[in-house]
Amino acid sequence: QVALVESGGGLVQAGGSLRLSCAASGRTFSNVAMGWFRQAPGKARDFVATINWSGRTTYYADSAKGRFVISRDNAKNTVYLQMNNLKPEDTGVYSCAARSELGIGLGEKNYDYWGQGTQVTVSS
């Protein structure tokens, strides 16, 4: 199994920043691509960003591109999501996911393991 634990969520005003962390344990972290997703109440879970096994390839949803940065530190078994210039529409539960593949994945179906999520609330 792969266990993922997110942290770093909170309440911020629009225009503020947060840095989310996802600590992984279990299966070899360096062998898998990782992703961040978010889900607002009553809404489907949406893709936010993904990063390949080495950290050299990343991809972002249009809503995140230019504001969010995904990164990873394989030595620490941790993936990060730096969120800048936050908007109210960024509000949701942010979940970290592991793909069990080397390459990036853009949809929920491409991921095998999920954390419980961390709440991000952006006020107007």
N, C-alpha and C positions, 0 to 999 in steps of 0.2 A: 504494500500500500504506500501511498504518498499522502502525507498530512500537510495541510496548508493552513496557516494562521495569519490573518490580516490584522493590521493595526494602523493607527494614524488618522482615522476619521475624526470628524468633529463638526462643530458649527462655526461657519465663517460668513462674513459679509461678502457680497458680490465684489469682485476685484481682488479678493484675497487669495492665499495659496495654502495648499496642504501637501504633505508628502506621505503617501501610503507605503507601507511595507508589507511584504508577504514572506514569512519564514517557512521554509520547506524542510521536511524530514522524511525518511523512508528511502524510496527509490533514488538512485543517483540523480541529483539535481542537474548536473552538468550535461546530461544526456537528453534533456527535454526542453522543448519550447514552452514558453509561458504566456499567459494572457491575462488581461484585466477586463472585466465586464461590469456593468452597472444595471440596476433595476429599480425603477421608481414604483411606488405603490400603485397597483392596478395596471401596471405596464409590463410588457415583455422584457426579458433580459437582453441588453444591447451590448454589442462588442465595443470596446474602447481602444485597446492597444494590444499588441503582441510583440514578442521578442524571441529570436531563435536561440538555439542552445549556447552559442558563443557570445551573443550580444551584438554581433556585427550587423544583423538585419532586424529592422523594426518596421511596423506598419501601424497606422492610426486610423480610427474612424474620422470622417470629415469633421465631426463636432469637436474632436480632440486635437486635431492637427494644428500645430502652431502654438498651442497652449499647454499641452501635456507632454511629458517625456517619460518613456519607460526605459528602465535600465536594470541591470542585474549584477550581482557580485557572487560569482559561483563559489568563491572561497568561503563565503558566509552563508551559502544556500539561501539567498534572499533576492527577491525581485522588488523593484520600487516603481511607484508611479508619482512623479512630481506633477502637481496640478497647479497651474498659474492662471491668473485672471479668471477666477471661477465665476460662473454664472448661475442664477437660480435653476436653470434647466439641467445643471450638472448634479442636482440633488438626487440621491439614491443610495442603495446599498451596493458598495463596490466589492466584488469578489475576485479573488485570484484563482487561476486555474492552470493546471499542468496538462500538457498535450500527450506526453509519452512518445513524442517524435522530435526530431531535431529541428524541423522547419516550422515556420510560423503558421498559425491557424486563425481564421477570421470568424468562425462560427462556433456556437456551443457544442455542436456535434463533433467537433474536432478535439474536444478536451475530455479527459478521463477522470480527473480529480479536481475537487473544488473545495475552497475554504468556506467558512460560514459567513464571511462578509463583514465589512465595517461601514457604518453609516456616515455619509457625507451630506450635510445640510448647508445649503447656501441661501442666505437671506438677501432680500432686495435692499 
